[in-house]
Amino acid sequence: MTEYLSEGKLIYRRENNLIINSPSLLCEAWRNGTVLEARASLCDAQHNLIVDLGAMKGIIPREEGAIGIREGAVRDIAVISRVNRPVCFVVTEIKTDPNGNEYAVLSREKAQRKCLDNYISTLVPGDIVNARVTRLESFGAFVDIGCGIIALLPIDAISVSRIEHPKERFSEGMDIRAVIRSIENGRINLSHKELLGTWEQNAAAFSPGETVSGIIRSVESYGAFVELSPNLAGLAEIKEGVRAGERASVYIKSIIPEKMKIKLIIIDSFEYRYHPQKPKYFFTGSHIDSFLYSPKDCQKRIETVF
């Protein structure tokens, strides 16, 4: 079965590079409809993409640059923005120019349709996919789930602990995993927090009496919420001068699973700049039907059902 990867992953694979550097293998890939990847070096005045193939020059005509370009549903920026980036494609024809040099006509749009038909159309809510972060906005992260096809991961679905901006968790180009939340009218929505562990799984890494590092997420009249991990936060007693967004050293007073509470004391706090690290995933399967975040004996039940 063909594996449909986020753009930028196939380009480093040995088999892909052998094909794009061999005229005979390119011809075979043309006959087989093989999805390949190479780097776009130029977008000409007609918005055709010029692609660096080792064996010959490659051209992706404007209307073949992405699904929706031909119909006008997608703007040309979807093509222009691929310059200096890897692009997926299938070979649709091999021609000869007036000087007798062979060149390959390519289609990114057809590669994307193959991905949609053979992979994305088979996905259902609860399926877990590999993705690559392509853009970060205040409301969420856009991620490539295969051949440049984009899905949205809303900010409130990134982690249980609330954040102000997705850049606190992710950086562009980061590879992550995500859960299909819905696919409606061609729009794909994802979730992520269900893969980061339950309250109990995260709390198991901490013990009363320890002093650990955390991030102050909000300061209220009754205390400060401190994130200990992306899916775990505790409530600290008020300490004068602390602000949301600071990193803090916190003393763990108690951990109370039946109330899903962690009581903390802030020892110190200081300025902090976010340096997103690749997420730690507790769930590594390929499908999840439901996710019970709260402890079983807790009075409050927090569950996601896909």
C-alpha positions as CSV (number, residue, x, y, z in Angstrom):
1,M,0.0,0.0,0.0
2,T,1.3,3.5,-0.9
3,E,2.3,5.6,2.0
4,Y,1.1,9.2,1.7
5,L,3.4,11.5,3.7
6,S,3.5,15.1,4.6
7,E,5.5,17.1,2.1
8,G,9.1,17.3,3.0
9,K,9.4,13.7,4.2
10,L,9.6,11.7,1.0
11,I,12.4,13.9,-0.4
12,Y,15.0,12.3,1.9
13,R,14.1,8.7,1.1
14,R,16.6,6.8,-1.0
15,E,14.1,5.2,-3.3
16,N,12.6,8.6,-4.2
17,N,16.0,10.1,-4.9
18,L,17.0,7.1,-7.1
19,I,13.9,7.6,-9.2
20,I,14.1,11.4,-9.8
21,N,17.8,11.0,-10.8
22,S,17.1,8.3,-13.4
23,P,15.4,9.0,-16.7
24,S,14.4,5.4,-17.1
25,L,13.0,5.2,-13.5
26,L,11.1,8.4,-14.1
27,C,9.5,6.9,-17.1
28,E,8.5,3.8,-15.0
29,A,7.1,6.1,-12.3
30,W,5.1,7.9,-15.1
31,R,3.6,4.5,-16.1
32,N,2.9,3.5,-12.5
33,G,1.5,6.8,-11.2
34,T,4.1,6.8,-8.4
35,V,4.0,9.8,-6.0
36,L,7.4,11.5,-5.9
37,E,8.9,14.5,-4.3
38,A,11.5,17.2,-5.2
39,R,12.3,20.8,-4.4
40,A,10.6,23.6,-6.3
41,S,13.3,26.1,-7.4
42,L,11.3,28.7,-9.3
43,C,7.8,30.0,-10.0
44,D,7.7,31.7,-13.4
45,A,5.5,34.6,-14.4
46,Q,2.7,32.3,-15.4
47,H,2.9,30.6,-12.0
48,N,4.2,27.4,-13.3
49,L,6.5,25.7,-10.8
50,I,10.0,24.6,-11.9
51,V,11.1,21.5,-10.0
52,D,14.7,20.3,-9.5
53,L,14.9,16.7,-10.8
54,G,18.3,15.3,-11.1
55,A,17.5,13.4,-14.3
56,M,15.8,16.3,-16.1
57,K,13.9,19.5,-15.7
58,G,10.4,19.2,-14.1
59,I,7.5,21.6,-14.7
60,I,4.3,21.7,-12.7
61,P,1.8,23.8,-14.7
62,R,-0.1,26.4,-12.7
63,E,-3.4,24.6,-12.9
64,E,-1.7,21.4,-11.6
65,G,-0.2,23.2,-8.6
66,A,-2.8,22.2,-6.1
67,I,-6.4,21.0,-5.8
68,G,-8.7,23.9,-6.4
69,I,-6.3,26.1,-8.4
70,R,-8.0,25.2,-11.8
71,E,-11.5,25.9,-10.4
72,G,-10.4,29.2,-8.7
73,A,-11.3,27.8,-5.2
74,V,-7.7,28.1,-4.1
75,R,-5.5,31.2,-4.6
76,D,-2.2,31.2,-6.5
77,I,-0.3,31.8,-3.3
78,A,-0.7,28.0,-2.7
79,V,1.6,27.6,-5.7
80,I,3.9,30.6,-5.2
81,S,4.6,29.7,-1.6
82,R,6.1,26.3,-2.6
83,V,9.3,27.9,-4.0
84,N,12.3,26.6,-2.1
85,R,10.1,23.9,-0.5
86,P,9.6,20.2,-1.3
87,V,6.6,19.4,-3.5
88,C,4.9,16.1,-4.2
89,F,3.9,15.2,-7.7
90,V,3.2,12.4,-10.2
91,V,4.8,12.5,-13.7
92,T,2.1,13.0,-16.3
93,E,4.2,13.3,-19.4
94,I,7.8,13.4,-20.6
95,K,8.4,15.8,-23.5
96,T,11.3,17.1,-25.5
97,D,12.0,20.8,-25.8
98,P,13.1,22.5,-29.1
99,N,16.8,21.9,-28.2
100,G,16.2,18.2,-27.9
101,N,16.3,18.1,-24.1
102,E,13.8,15.9,-22.3
103,Y,11.7,17.4,-19.5
104,A,9.0,16.0,-17.3
105,V,5.5,17.5,-16.9
106,L,4.3,17.0,-13.3
107,S,1.1,17.3,-11.4
108,R,0.9,18.1,-7.7
109,E,-2.9,18.2,-8.0
110,K,-3.1,14.6,-9.2
111,A,-0.8,13.5,-6.3
112,Q,-3.1,15.2,-3.9
113,R,-6.2,13.6,-5.4
114,K,-4.5,10.1,-5.1
115,C,-3.9,10.9,-1.4
116,L,-7.5,12.0,-0.9
117,D,-8.9,9.0,-2.8
118,N,-6.7,6.3,-1.4
119,Y,-5.9,7.5,2.1
120,I,-7.8,10.5,3.5
121,S,-11.2,9.3,2.3
122,T,-10.7,6.1,4.4
123,L,-10.2,8.1,7.6
124,V,-12.8,8.2,10.3
125,P,-13.1,10.1,13.6
126,G,-10.7,8.6,16.1
127,D,-8.1,7.6,13.5
128,I,-4.6,8.9,14.4
129,V,-2.5,10.4,11.7
130,N,1.1,11.7,11.3
131,A,1.2,15.4,10.4
132,R,3.7,18.2,9.9
133,V,3.0,21.7,11.2
134,T,2.9,24.2,8.4
135,R,1.5,27.4,9.9
136,L,0.6,28.8,13.3
137,E,-2.2,31.2,13.9
138,S,-3.7,32.5,17.1
139,F,-6.7,30.2,16.7
140,G,-4.8,27.0,15.9
141,A,-2.2,25.1,13.9
142,F,-2.5,24.2,10.2
143,V,-0.9,20.8,9.5
144,D,-0.1,18.8,6.5
145,I,-1.5,15.3,6.8
146,G,-0.4,14.0,3.4
147,C,0.8,15.4,0.0
148,G,0.3,19.0,1.2
149,I,-3.4,18.5,2.2
150,I,-4.0,20.7,5.2
151,A,-6.1,20.1,8.3
152,L,-6.8,22.4,11.2
153,L,-5.9,21.7,14.8
154,P,-7.8,24.3,16.9
155,I,-6.0,25.8,19.9
156,D,-8.4,24.4,22.4
157,A,-7.7,20.9,21.1
158,I,-3.9,21.1,21.4
159,S,-3.6,20.3,25.1
160,V,-5.7,20.1,28.3
161,S,-3.6,23.0,29.8
162,R,-4.7,26.2,28.1
163,I,-2.3,28.2,26.0
164,E,-2.4,31.7,24.5
165,H,-0.9,30.7,21.1
166,P,0.0,27.4,19.4
167,K,3.6,28.6,19.1
168,E,3.9,27.7,22.8
169,R,3.6,24.0,21.8
170,F,4.7,23.8,18.2
171,S,7.1,25.3,15.7
172,E,6.7,25.3,11.9
173,G,8.1,22.1,10.4
174,M,7.5,20.0,13.6
175,D,6.3,16.5,13.1
176,I,3.4,15.6,15.4
177,R,0.6,13.0,15.7
178,A,-3.1,14.0,15.8
179,V,-6.6,12.5,16.0
180,I,-9.3,12.9,13.3
181,R,-12.1,14.8,15.0
182,S,-14.3,15.4,12.0
183,I,-14.2,15.5,8.2
184,E,-17.1,17.7,6.8
185,N,-17.4,19.2,3.3
186,G,-13.7,18.7,2.7
187,R,-12.6,20.3,5.9
188,I,-10.6,18.2,8.3
189,N,-10.5,19.1,12.0
190,L,-8.1,17.4,14.3
191,S,-7.5,17.0,18.1
192,H,-4.2,16.4,19.9
193,K,-4.7,16.5,23.7
194,E,-6.1,12.9,23.8
195,L,-2.6,11.6,22.9
196,L,-0.8,13.5,25.7
197,G,-2.0,11.2,28.6
198,T,-4.7,11.2,31.2
199,W,-4.6,13.1,34.5
200,E,-3.3,10.1,36.3
201,Q,-0.7,9.2,33.7
202,N,0.7,12.8,34.0
203,A,0.4,13.0,37.7
204,A,2.3,9.8,38.1
205,A,5.5,11.7,37.2
206,F,5.2,13.9,40.4
207,S,5.2,13.3,44.1
208,P,4.3,15.5,47.2
209,G,7.3,17.1,48.7
210,E,9.1,17.6,45.3
211,T,10.0,21.0,44.0
212,V,9.6,21.0,40.2
213,S,9.4,23.4,37.2
214,G,6.2,24.7,35.8
215,I,4.7,27.5,33.7
216,I,2.2,30.0,35.2
217,R,-0.8,29.9,32.9
218,S,-3.1,32.3,34.7
219,V,-3.3,34.3,37.9
220,E,-6.7,34.5,39.6
221,S,-7.9,36.1,42.9
222,Y,-7.8,32.7,44.5
223,G,-4.5,31.4,43.1
224,A,-2.3,30.8,40.2
225,F,-2.7,27.9,37.7
226,V,0.7,26.3,37.0
227,E,1.2,23.9,34.2
228,L,3.4,20.9,35.1
229,S,3.0,19.2,31.8
230,P,0.8,20.0,28.7
231,N,-2.0,17.8,30.1
232,L,-1.6,18.7,33.8
233,A,-1.9,21.8,35.9
234,G,-2.1,22.5,39.6
235,L,-3.3,25.5,41.7
236,A,-0.7,27.5,43.6
237,E,-1.3,29.8,46.5
238,I,-1.0,33.5,45.5
239,K,2.5,34.9,45.4
240,E,2.9,38.6,44.9
241,G,4.5,39.7,41.6
242,V,4.0,36.5,39.6
243,R,2.6,36.8,36.1
244,A,1.1,34.5,33.5
245,G,3.7,33.3,31.1
246,E,6.5,33.1,33.6
247,R,8.3,29.9,34.5
248,A,8.2,29.0,38.1
249,S,9.7,26.7,40.7
250,V,6.8,25.1,42.6
251,Y,6.7,22.9,45.7
252,I,4.1,20.1,45.5
253,K,2.0,20.1,48.7
254,S,-0.4,17.4,47.8
255,I,-1.9,15.3,44.9
256,I,-5.6,14.5,45.3
257,P,-6.8,12.1,42.4
258,E,-10.4,11.9,43.6
259,K,-10.7,15.7,43.3
260,M,-8.3,15.9,40.3
261,K,-6.3,18.5,42.2
262,I,-2.7,19.3,42.8
263,K,-1.9,21.9,45.4
264,L,1.3,23.9,44.9
265,I,3.4,26.7,46.5
266,I,5.4,29.0,44.2
267,I,9.0,29.2,45.3
268,D,10.3,31.5,42.6
269,S,9.4,32.8,39.1
270,F,11.3,34.3,36.2
271,E,10.9,35.3,32.6
272,Y,10.6,32.5,30.1
273,R,10.8,32.2,26.3
274,Y,9.0,29.3,24.7
275,H,11.2,26.7,23.0
276,P,8.7,24.0,21.8
277,Q,9.8,20.4,22.1
278,K,8.4,17.5,20.3
279,P,5.4,16.3,22.2
280,K,5.5,13.2,24.5
281,Y,2.8,10.8,23.5
282,F,1.2,8.4,25.9
283,F,-1.1,6.8,23.3
284,T,0.8,5.3,20.3
285,G,-2.0,3.3,18.6
286,S,-3.6,4.0,15.3
287,H,-7.2,4.6,16.5
288,I,-8.9,5.8,19.7
289,D,-12.7,5.5,20.2
290,S,-12.8,7.5,23.5
291,F,-10.5,9.2,26.0
292,L,-11.3,9.5,29.7
293,Y,-9.0,12.2,31.0
294,S,-10.3,12.2,34.6
295,P,-9.5,9.5,37.2
296,K,-12.2,6.8,37.4
297,D,-13.0,7.6,41.0
298,C,-13.1,11.4,40.4
299,Q,-16.4,13.2,41.0
300,K,-15.9,15.1,37.7
301,R,-15.8,13.2,34.5
302,I,-13.9,14.6,31.5
303,E,-14.2,12.4,28.4
304,T,-13.8,12.7,24.6
305,V,-15.9,10.3,22.5
306,F,-15.0,10.2,18.8
